[in-house]
């Protein structure tokens, strides 16, 4: 992936990654390292809600669904009530019947399934952060 054209340059943007799986964390770290976005990590939905409450600005959240303490659907509902403008991209390895609809009803802006292709991940995030740049 060539980052020299600055297509995926999100300097000054904050991305909260909510993920309890270490392998996924390694993937997201490698995928987003060169984007210059500030990466914030949470291991469950409860921690994500706490971070959103304490942070002035989170531009985008990558939210896993299946996590301990509080799942991503409940965390999405709470975060959207606190900060409806926050972009939440739900990502999951387990697509159960009706799960995508539950996520959309909870307020997520995008639903993607694992394994996530790098270009698709970056293009999805860029679609939202590029709009945020123009505002």
N, CA, C and O of each residue as an XYZ file, in Angstrom:
540
protein
N       0.861     -1.174      0.000
C       0.000      0.000      0.000
C       0.900      1.228      0.000
O       1.769      1.373      0.860
N       0.690      2.094     -0.954
C       1.515      3.295     -1.082
C       0.824      4.470     -0.396
O      -0.281      4.864     -0.770
N       1.499      5.022      0.620
C       0.931      6.146      1.357
C       1.527      7.475      0.907
O       1.233      8.508      1.509
N       2.353      7.478     -0.131
C       3.035      8.701     -0.534
C       2.090      9.748     -1.109
O       2.419     10.934     -1.101
N       0.930      9.342     -1.605
C       0.020     10.326     -2.195
C      -0.880     10.995     -1.144
O      -1.746     11.798     -1.492
N      -0.679     10.670      0.118
C      -1.408     11.270      1.240
C      -2.908     11.010      1.187
O      -3.680     11.720      1.830
N      -3.330     10.004      0.432
C      -4.749      9.658      0.377
C      -5.280      9.330      1.761
O      -6.401      9.696      2.114
N      -4.470      8.643      2.531
C      -4.884      8.219      3.866
C      -4.099      8.971      4.934
O      -3.529      8.356      5.834
N      -4.069     10.266      4.840
C      -3.383     11.091      5.821
C      -4.429     11.762      6.709
O      -5.156     12.657      6.276
N      -4.488     11.304      7.974
C      -5.506     11.809      8.886
C      -4.866     12.489     10.090
O      -5.308     12.317     11.226
N      -3.836     13.251      9.827
C      -3.176     13.980     10.905
C      -4.187     14.890     11.595
O      -4.971     15.570     10.934
N      -4.165     14.900     12.923
C      -5.099     15.708     13.690
C      -6.422     15.014     13.971
O      -7.279     15.572     14.656
N      -6.601     13.803     13.452
C      -7.821     13.026     13.686
C      -7.546     11.944     14.731
O      -6.437     11.418     14.817
N      -8.564     11.625     15.516
C      -8.450     10.587     16.541
C      -9.366      9.421     16.204
O     -10.552      9.601     15.925
N      -8.792      8.221     16.236
C      -9.538      6.998     15.977
C      -9.484      6.135     17.234
O      -8.405      5.764     17.695
N     -10.646      5.821     17.781
C     -10.742      4.933     18.931
C     -10.977      3.526     18.410
O     -11.951      3.271     17.702
N     -10.085      2.619     18.762
C     -10.199      1.222     18.348
C     -10.658      0.422     19.561
O      -9.954      0.348     20.568
N     -11.840     -0.174     19.457
C     -12.422     -0.936     20.553
C     -12.388     -2.400     20.146
O     -13.176     -2.852     19.314
N     -11.464     -3.127     20.747
C     -11.175     -4.491     20.305
C     -10.515     -5.257     21.441
O      -9.556     -4.773     22.043
N     -11.018     -6.444     21.735
C     -10.439     -7.252     22.809
C      -9.482     -8.323     22.290
O      -8.835     -9.009     23.082
N      -9.388     -8.471     20.993
C      -8.549     -9.505     20.397
C      -7.182     -8.929     20.023
O      -7.093     -7.986     19.237
N      -6.131     -9.496     20.586
C      -4.777     -8.984     20.367
C      -4.353     -9.052     18.900
O      -3.679     -8.146     18.411
N      -4.736    -10.103     18.202
C      -4.387    -10.238     16.784
C      -5.014     -9.106     15.967
O      -4.368     -8.532     15.091
N      -6.256     -8.797     16.259
C      -6.917     -7.689     15.565
C      -6.245     -6.364     15.905
O      -6.098     -5.502     15.038
N      -5.838     -6.197     17.160
C      -5.138     -4.972     17.551
C      -3.849     -4.793     16.767
O      -3.529     -3.685     16.339
N      -3.110     -5.875     16.577
C      -1.864     -5.821     15.798
C      -2.173     -5.423     14.355
O      -1.458     -4.613     13.765
N      -3.231     -5.989     13.793
C      -3.628     -5.660     12.428
C      -3.980     -4.174     12.297
O      -3.503     -3.502     11.383
N      -4.810     -3.665     13.204
C      -5.215     -2.263     13.129
C      -4.025     -1.327     13.338
O      -3.917     -0.299     12.669
N      -3.142     -1.677     14.255
C      -1.941     -0.859     14.483
C      -1.112     -0.768     13.209
O      -0.694      0.321     12.816
N      -0.872     -1.909     12.561
C      -0.089     -1.923     11.318
C      -0.820     -1.184     10.199
O      -0.202     -0.444      9.435
N      -2.123     -1.384     10.105
C      -2.909     -0.778      9.024
C      -2.976      0.734      9.140
O      -2.970      1.434      8.127
N      -3.040      1.250     10.366
C      -3.282      2.677     10.558
C      -2.044      3.474     10.950
O      -2.108      4.700     11.047
N      -0.933      2.811     11.175
C       0.285      3.470     11.644
C       0.707      4.646     10.762
O       1.046      5.711     11.276
N       0.688      4.464      9.451
C       1.191      5.495      8.542
C       0.179      6.594      8.223
O       0.497      7.521      7.478
N      -1.011      6.507      8.763
C      -2.043      7.499      8.442
C      -1.887      8.794      9.236
O      -2.517      9.803      8.917
N      -1.055      8.762     10.259
C      -0.806      9.895     11.155
C      -1.998     10.215     12.050
O      -2.008     11.247     12.722
N      -3.005      9.338     12.065
C      -4.127      9.522     12.998
C      -3.655      9.161     14.399
O      -2.777      8.316     14.575
N      -4.241      9.802     15.376
C      -3.984      9.450     16.768
C      -4.848      8.240     17.090
O      -6.069      8.286     16.940
N      -4.211      7.149     17.537
C      -4.930      5.917     17.833
C      -5.113      5.786     19.343
O      -4.164      5.925     20.114
N      -6.338      5.519     19.742
C      -6.682      5.310     21.143
C      -7.265      3.902     21.230
O      -8.009      3.477     20.347
N      -6.925      3.183     22.293
C      -7.323      1.786     22.403
C      -8.254      1.551     23.584
O      -8.074      2.139     24.650
N      -9.251      0.689     23.391
C     -10.125      0.218     24.464
C     -10.326     -1.279     24.262
O     -10.432     -1.750     23.129
N     -10.378     -2.030     25.371
C     -10.511     -3.487     25.285
C     -11.942     -3.993     25.406
O     -12.196     -5.189     25.260
N     -12.883     -3.079     25.673
C     -14.287     -3.491     25.755
C     -15.177     -2.257     25.620
O     -14.700     -1.123     25.629
N     -16.461     -2.502     25.497
C     -17.406     -1.407     25.306
C     -17.481     -0.453     26.484
O     -17.664      0.750     26.301
N     -17.340     -0.984     27.693
C     -17.397     -0.134     28.882
C     -16.250      0.875     28.881
O     -16.452      2.054     29.171
N     -15.045      0.404     28.551
C     -13.888      1.303     28.470
C     -14.088      2.339     27.362
O     -13.716      3.502     27.519
N     -14.679      1.912     26.243
C     -14.924      2.835     25.125
C     -15.865      3.963     25.547
O     -15.623      5.128     25.231
N     -16.927      3.620     26.255
C     -17.868      4.639     26.727
C     -17.155      5.615     27.664
O     -17.347      6.827     27.563
N     -16.335      5.089     28.571
C     -15.580      5.955     29.492
C     -14.643      6.894     28.734
O     -14.543      8.075     29.065
N     -13.965      6.376     27.728
C     -13.042      7.212     26.941
C     -13.803      8.314     26.216
O     -13.358      9.462     26.192
N     -14.941      7.979     25.629
C     -15.744      8.983     24.922
C     -16.228     10.060     25.894
O     -16.241     11.241     25.547
N     -16.621      9.668     27.093
C     -17.067     10.642     28.091
C     -15.949     11.601     28.476
O     -16.203     12.775     28.742
N     -14.705     11.106     28.509
C     -13.566     11.907     28.962
C     -12.864     12.667     27.841
O     -12.118     13.609     28.108
N     -13.089     12.274     26.603
C     -12.363     12.868     25.480
C     -13.164     13.988     24.838
O     -14.377     13.883     24.655
N     -12.466     15.053     24.504
C     -13.111     16.171     23.818
C     -13.554     15.786     22.415
O     -14.644     16.148     21.972
N     -12.687     15.042     21.717
C     -12.982     14.758     20.312
C     -12.448     13.403     19.904
O     -11.242     13.158     19.935
N     -13.353     12.531     19.524
C     -13.026     11.267     18.873
C     -13.687     11.385     17.509
O     -14.901     11.563     17.417
N     -12.898     11.287     16.457
C     -13.459     11.473     15.111
C     -14.150     10.232     14.575
O     -15.133     10.330     13.840
N     -13.629      9.045     14.950
C     -14.188      7.808     14.415
C     -13.879      6.692     15.396
O     -12.818      6.673     16.020
N     -14.820      5.757     15.526
C     -14.632      4.591     16.387
C     -14.744      3.335     15.539
O     -15.713      3.158     14.801
N     -13.746      2.465     15.648
C     -13.822      1.115     15.090
C     -14.274      0.228     16.239
O     -13.517      0.013     17.185
N     -15.483     -0.288     16.172
C     -16.106     -0.984     17.298
C     -16.313     -2.462     16.999
O     -17.045     -2.821     16.077
N     -15.666     -3.314     17.785
C     -15.937     -4.748     17.715
C     -17.296     -4.996     18.374
O     -17.753     -4.181     19.176
N     -17.938     -6.108     18.043
C     -19.236     -6.413     18.639
C     -19.090     -7.313     19.859
O     -19.608     -7.005     20.933
N     -18.387     -8.420     19.690
C     -18.306     -9.426     20.748
C     -17.124     -9.159     21.666
O     -15.979     -9.468     21.337
N     -17.426     -8.573     22.835
C     -16.387     -8.234     23.806
C     -16.902     -8.484     25.214
O     -18.111     -8.535     25.440
N     -15.977     -8.640     26.163
C     -16.395     -8.803     27.559
C     -16.876     -7.476     28.152
O     -16.645     -6.412     27.578
N     -17.527     -7.546     29.273
C     -18.038     -6.419     30.068
C     -19.211     -5.708     29.409
O     -20.277     -5.597     30.015
N     -19.039     -5.222     28.176
C     -20.129     -4.580     27.433
C     -19.862     -4.790     25.950
O     -18.780     -4.476     25.454
N     -20.860     -5.325     25.243
C     -20.647     -5.581     23.814
C     -20.706     -4.280     23.007
O     -21.096     -3.228     23.513
N     -20.311     -4.386     21.758
C     -20.237     -3.217     20.896
C     -21.573     -2.602     20.547
O     -21.648     -1.402     20.286
N     -22.630     -3.398     20.537
C     -23.958     -2.859     20.215
C     -24.430     -1.941     21.335
O     -24.909     -0.837     21.076
N     -24.297     -2.396     22.578
C     -24.706     -1.565     23.721
C     -23.831     -0.319     23.814
O     -24.329      0.780     24.058
N     -22.530     -0.494     23.620
C     -21.615      0.656     23.660
C     -21.976      1.671     22.579
O     -21.933      2.876     22.826
N     -22.329      1.200     21.392
C     -22.728      2.089     20.297
C     -23.968      2.893     20.686
O     -24.018      4.102     20.461
N     -24.966      2.228     21.268
C     -26.186      2.924     21.699
C     -25.854      4.063     22.667
O     -26.339      5.185     22.516
N     -25.024      3.756     23.657
C     -24.688      4.749     24.682
C     -23.887      5.902     24.077
O     -24.169      7.071     24.342
N     -22.887      5.562     23.264
C     -22.030      6.591     22.665
C     -22.849      7.498     21.745
O     -22.652      8.713     21.749
N     -23.744      6.938     20.974
C     -24.558      7.747     20.062
C     -25.499      8.684     20.819
O     -25.834      9.759     20.321
N     -25.927      8.281     22.025
C     -26.736      9.184     22.853
C     -25.877     10.322     23.391
O     -26.324     11.466     23.461
N     -24.640     10.003     23.772
C     -23.723     11.016     24.301
C     -23.231     11.959     23.212
O     -23.203     13.177     23.394
N     -22.843     11.380     22.077
C     -22.240     12.143     20.974
C     -22.757     11.607     19.639
O     -22.085     10.812     18.981
N     -23.931     12.038     19.251
C     -24.538     11.501     18.019
C     -23.717     11.746     16.758
O     -23.872     11.027     15.771
N     -22.848     12.750     16.780
C     -22.050     13.063     15.585
C     -20.851     12.133     15.407
O     -20.231     12.129     14.343
N     -20.518     11.352     16.420
C     -19.360     10.462     16.344
C     -19.631      9.332     15.363
O     -20.658      8.659     15.445
N     -18.705      9.130     14.436
C     -18.819      8.062     13.437
C     -18.406      6.752     14.092
O     -17.333      6.659     14.690
N     -19.264      5.738     13.977
C     -18.950      4.414     14.517
C     -19.026      3.391     13.396
O     -20.064      3.208     12.760
N     -17.894      2.728     13.170
C     -17.788      1.649     12.192
C     -17.696      0.349     12.984
O     -16.688      0.087     13.640
N     -18.740     -0.458     12.922
C     -18.752     -1.740     13.613
C     -18.032     -2.758     12.749
O     -18.240     -2.837     11.538
N     -17.174     -3.538     13.406
C     -16.478     -4.605     12.691
C     -16.569     -5.874     13.523
O     -16.395     -5.849     14.741
N     -16.845     -6.993     12.842
C     -17.031     -8.251     13.553
C     -16.595     -9.442     12.721
O     -16.630     -9.411     11.491
N     -16.182    -10.491     13.419
C     -15.827    -11.741     12.752
C     -17.026    -12.679     12.699
O     -17.045    -13.619     11.904
N     -18.019    -12.432     13.533
C     -19.162    -13.328     13.647
C     -20.424    -12.621     13.170
O     -20.981    -11.771     13.866
N     -20.860    -12.987     11.978
C     -22.066    -12.360     11.445
C     -23.242    -13.287     11.727
O     -23.433    -14.302     11.057
N     -24.016    -12.916     12.725
C     -25.192    -13.685     13.091
C     -26.412    -13.087     12.408
O     -26.414    -11.918     12.021
N     -27.428    -13.889     12.269
C     -28.661    -13.422     11.641
C     -29.205    -12.198     12.374
O     -29.434    -12.238     13.583
N     -29.404    -11.135     11.644
C     -29.969     -9.922     12.215
C     -28.967     -9.018     12.911
O     -29.328     -7.929     13.358
N     -27.714     -9.447     13.012
C     -26.721     -8.652     13.745
C     -26.458     -7.305     13.076
O     -26.347     -6.287     13.760
N     -26.362     -7.288     11.773
C     -26.132     -6.021     11.077
C     -27.280     -5.040     11.344
O     -27.044     -3.854     11.579
N     -28.511     -5.534     11.306
C     -29.676     -4.684     11.567
C     -29.635     -4.141     12.998
O     -29.945     -2.971     13.221
N     -29.253     -4.986     13.978
C     -29.131     -4.538     15.371
C     -28.112     -3.411     15.492
O     -28.332     -2.437     16.213
N     -27.000     -3.552     14.784
C     -25.950     -2.524     14.822
C     -26.442     -1.220     14.208
O     -26.201     -0.142     14.751
N     -27.124     -1.319     13.087
C     -27.638     -0.114     12.437
C     -28.709      0.551     13.310
O     -28.755      1.776     13.420
N     -29.559     -0.257     13.922
C     -30.584      0.289     14.819
C     -29.956      0.964     16.043
O     -30.511      1.920     16.585
N     -28.794      0.459     16.471
C     -28.092      1.053     17.617
C     -27.440      2.380     17.254
O     -27.087      3.167     18.132
N     -27.282      2.627     15.942
C     -26.731      3.911     15.506
C     -25.403      3.848     14.791
O     -24.818      4.888     14.489
N     -24.907      2.644     14.509
C     -23.612      2.597     13.808
C     -23.765      3.162     12.401
O     -24.838      3.111     11.800
N     -22.667      3.697     11.899
C     -22.685      4.333     10.580
C     -22.280      3.376      9.463
O     -22.614      3.586      8.297
N     -21.558      2.325      9.836
C     -21.030      1.383      8.839
C     -20.840      0.042      9.527
O     -20.563     -0.015     10.726
N     -20.989     -1.042      8.764
C     -20.839     -2.404      9.288
C     -19.901     -3.151      8.360
O     -20.192     -3.299      7.174
N     -18.777     -3.624      8.885
C     -17.838     -4.390      8.063
C     -17.499     -5.703      8.766
O     -17.501     -5.788      9.994
N     -17.208     -6.721      7.961
C     -16.926     -8.035      8.515
C     -15.453     -8.393      8.361
O     -14.785     -7.980      7.413
N     -14.969     -9.175      9.324
C     -13.601     -9.683      9.294
C     -13.605    -10.976      8.497
O     -14.617    -11.678      8.507
N     -12.545    -11.322      7.819
C     -11.298    -10.553      7.747
C     -11.484     -9.294      6.896
O     -12.124     -9.317      5.845
N     -10.908     -8.208      7.380
C     -11.061     -6.914      6.726
C      -9.890     -6.680      5.785
O      -8.731     -6.718      6.199
N     -10.198     -6.440      4.523
C      -9.148     -6.111      3.553
C      -8.628     -4.706      3.845
O      -9.403     -3.793      4.129
N      -7.324     -4.548      3.774
C      -6.680     -3.284      4.130
C      -7.237     -2.105      3.342
O      -7.610     -1.090      3.932
N      -7.299     -2.224      2.031
C      -7.776     -1.103      1.217
C      -9.224     -0.755      1.558
O      -9.581      0.422      1.621
N     -10.051     -1.762      1.776
C     -11.451     -1.517      2.133
C     -11.547     -0.789      3.477
O     -12.337      0.145      3.623
N     -10.752     -1.211      4.447
C     -10.727     -0.551      5.748
C     -10.327      0.913      5.601
O     -11.013      1.801      6.108
N      -9.223      1.163      4.913
C      -8.735      2.535      4.742
C      -9.712      3.395      3.945
O      -9.942      4.554      4.291
N     -10.283      2.838      2.889
C     -11.266      3.589      2.097
C     -12.513      3.927      2.925
O     -13.061      5.024      2.817
N     -12.949      2.977      3.746
C     -14.131      3.212      4.588
C     -13.862      4.332      5.581
O     -14.663      5.257      5.708
N     -12.740      4.254      6.281
C     -12.397      5.295      7.250
C     -12.210      6.630      6.539
O     -12.678      7.659      7.025
N     -11.537      6.624      5.407
C     -11.257      7.859      4.666
C     -12.542      8.551      4.218
O     -12.624      9.780      4.205
N     -13.536      7.757      3.855
C     -14.819      8.334      3.419
C     -15.397      9.223      4.526
O     -15.957     10.281      4.238
N     -15.267      8.811      5.764
C     -15.802      9.599      6.880
C     -14.850     10.692      7.322
O     -15.289     11.807      7.603
N     -13.575     10.406      7.391
C     -12.630     11.417      7.854
C     -12.394     12.498      6.812
O     -12.095     13.638      7.168
N     -12.520     12.171      5.547
C     -12.375     13.189      4.491
C     -13.532     14.180      4.580
O     -13.334     15.376      4.369
N     -14.731     13.704      4.888
C     -15.889     14.579      5.071
C     -15.658     15.457      6.290
O     -15.962     16.650      6.274
N     -15.115     14.857      7.350
C     -14.842     15.623      8.576
C     -13.808     16.728      8.323
O     -13.874     17.791      8.940
N     -12.863     16.481      7.424
C     -11.846     17.491      7.091
C     -12.476     18.731      6.461
O     -12.052     19.860      6.707
N     -13.511     18.486      5.634
C     -14.121     19.586      4.890
C     -15.031     20.450      5.749
O     -15.355     21.573      5.362
N     -15.447     19.952      6.901
C     -16.385     20.701      7.753
C     -15.686     21.798      8.514
O     -16.325     22.524      9.276
